[in-house]
Amino acid sequence: MCGHSHCGAVGALVRGDDLTAVPAVRDWLSHAADLPAGAVEDPTVAEGVQSHVLAQLLRLRSYPCVEQRLNDGRLSLHGWFYEVHTGTVLTHDLHSDAFRAL
């Protein structure tokens, strides 16, 4: 799962924007897990996007077919965050529960 900085969709969730004028985006976002955390004033919405990436990884892990393959080592999942403005890719480190440079 990969998210990116300056994400308009996650930014809309974080800010609580009214998305009735963009029903396709609204409907797509309805599949998001819980409301992503993040500072409303952060234009990069980094915290919100990273929170969203982790929520979606949890959602993927909840599918029995994914869980089975994770348990038997046939599958691994990764959470990445791409900073559009710097080109940096961060990966989620399970041990520290933080995003670190790849």
FENFEN-V960392 format. One record per backbone hydrogen bond with DSSP energy under -1.0 kcal/mol. NH is the residue of the N-H (numbers start at 1). CO is the residue of the C=O. Records with the same first field share a line. If there is no record, write none. Layout:
# FENFEN-V960392
NH = CO + CO
This chain:
# FENFEN-V960392
3 = 80
5 = 82
6 = 44
11 = 7
12 = 8
13 = 9
14 = 10
15 = 11
16 = 12
17 = 12
22 = 19
26 = 22
27 = 23
28 = 24
29 = 25
30 = 26
31 = 28
32 = 29
42 = 39
45 = 42
49 = 45
50 = 46
51 = 47
52 = 48
53 = 49
54 = 50
55 = 51
56 = 52
57 = 53
58 = 54
59 = 55
60 = 56
61 = 57
62 = 58
63 = 60
67 = 63
68 = 64
69 = 65
70 = 66
71 = 67
72 = 68
74 = 69
75 = 69
80 = 1
81 = 90
82 = 3
83 = 88
87 = 83
90 = 81
91 = 100
92 = 79
93 = 98
97 = 93
98 = 93
100 = 91
102 = 89
